[in-house]
Amino acid sequence: MTMSCDGAERRYTIYISGEIDHHSAKRLLGQLEEELSTRFPHTLTLDLGGVNFMDSSGIALLMRCRQRMEGIGALTVTNVPSQPLRMLKAAHMERFITFN
C-alpha cells in the first residue's frame, strides 16, 4: 500500500494504491490524518485508481476521512476499481461520499 499527495491552495488529491485491508488501513489512516492535519484542505479527492483490493477496513477509512472533512470542506472519491466499487456500493457508501 502506498500513498502520495498532490495539490495546492487547499485543494489536494491523495493517490492510494495497493491493498486496503485490516493490516494496511491503520498505517494508511495515520498517514491520511497527518496530511489532513498539516494541509487543512478545503477540497480533498481520494484517488483509488491503484487500489487492487479493499475490505471493510477501507470503508472505515473512508468514513474517517469523511468525518475529518465534515465542516471543513468537500470529500470526493475517484477512479474506484471494480472490486472496491462493489464493496462500496454494497455498503451504500454513495449516501455518505461523492464518487466520480
C-alpha positions as CSV (number, residue, x, y, z in Angstrom):
1,M,0.0,0.0,0.0
2,T,1.4,3.4,-1.0
3,M,0.1,6.9,-0.8
4,S,1.1,10.1,-2.5
5,C,-0.3,13.6,-2.3
6,D,-0.6,16.4,-4.9
7,G,-2.2,19.8,-4.8
8,A,-2.1,23.5,-3.9
9,E,-4.3,26.2,-2.5
10,R,-6.0,23.8,-0.1
11,R,-7.2,21.5,-2.9
12,Y,-5.5,18.2,-2.6
13,T,-5.6,14.8,-4.2
14,I,-4.3,11.8,-2.4
15,Y,-3.4,8.8,-4.6
16,I,-3.7,5.4,-2.9
17,S,-2.5,2.1,-4.4
18,G,-2.2,-1.4,-3.2
19,E,-4.4,-3.3,-0.8
20,I,-6.6,-1.6,1.8
21,D,-7.2,-4.3,4.4
22,H,-7.0,-4.6,8.2
23,H,-3.2,-4.8,8.0
24,S,-2.6,-1.6,6.0
25,A,-5.6,0.5,7.0
26,K,-4.2,1.6,10.3
27,R,-1.0,2.8,8.8
28,L,-2.8,4.5,5.9
29,L,-5.2,6.2,8.4
30,G,-2.2,7.6,10.2
31,Q,-0.7,9.0,7.0
32,L,-4.1,10.5,6.0
33,E,-4.5,12.1,9.4
34,E,-1.1,13.6,9.2
35,E,-1.8,15.0,5.7
36,L,-5.1,16.5,6.8
37,S,-3.7,18.0,9.9
38,T,-0.8,19.7,8.1
39,R,-2.6,20.8,4.9
40,F,-6.1,21.6,6.1
41,P,-7.7,21.1,2.6
42,H,-11.0,22.6,1.7
43,T,-11.3,20.1,-1.1
44,L,-9.9,16.6,-0.8
45,T,-10.0,14.0,-3.5
46,L,-9.1,10.4,-2.8
47,D,-7.9,8.7,-6.0
48,L,-8.3,4.9,-5.5
49,G,-7.2,4.1,-9.1
50,G,-4.3,1.9,-7.8
51,V,-6.3,0.0,-5.2
52,N,-6.5,-3.6,-6.2
53,F,-8.3,-4.9,-3.1
54,M,-10.4,-3.4,-0.3
55,D,-12.2,-4.9,2.6
56,S,-14.4,-3.4,5.3
57,S,-11.3,-1.6,6.7
58,G,-11.4,0.6,3.6
59,I,-15.0,1.6,4.3
60,A,-14.0,2.6,7.8
61,L,-11.0,4.6,6.4
62,L,-13.3,6.5,4.0
63,M,-15.8,7.2,6.7
64,R,-13.0,8.6,8.9
65,C,-11.9,10.9,6.1
66,R,-15.5,12.0,5.7
67,Q,-15.7,12.8,9.4
68,R,-12.5,14.8,9.2
69,M,-13.7,16.8,6.2
70,E,-17.1,17.5,7.6
71,G,-17.5,21.2,8.3
72,I,-14.1,21.9,6.6
73,G,-14.7,21.1,3.0
74,A,-15.6,18.5,0.4
75,L,-14.5,14.9,0.0
76,T,-14.7,13.2,-3.3
77,V,-13.5,9.7,-4.2
78,T,-12.4,9.0,-7.8
79,N,-11.1,6.2,-10.0
80,V,-12.5,3.4,-7.9
81,P,-11.6,0.0,-9.5
82,S,-14.3,-2.7,-9.8
83,Q,-13.6,-4.8,-6.6
84,P,-13.5,-1.8,-4.2
85,L,-16.5,-0.3,-6.0
86,R,-18.6,-3.4,-5.5
87,M,-17.8,-3.3,-1.8
88,L,-18.6,0.4,-1.5
89,K,-21.9,0.0,-3.4
90,A,-22.9,-3.0,-1.2
91,A,-22.3,-0.7,1.9
92,H,-24.4,2.1,0.2
93,M,-21.4,4.5,0.7
94,E,-22.8,6.8,-2.1
95,R,-25.2,8.1,0.6
96,F,-22.3,9.5,2.5
97,I,-19.5,10.2,0.0
98,T,-19.4,11.6,-3.5
99,F,-17.9,9.2,-6.1
100,N,-16.7,10.4,-9.5
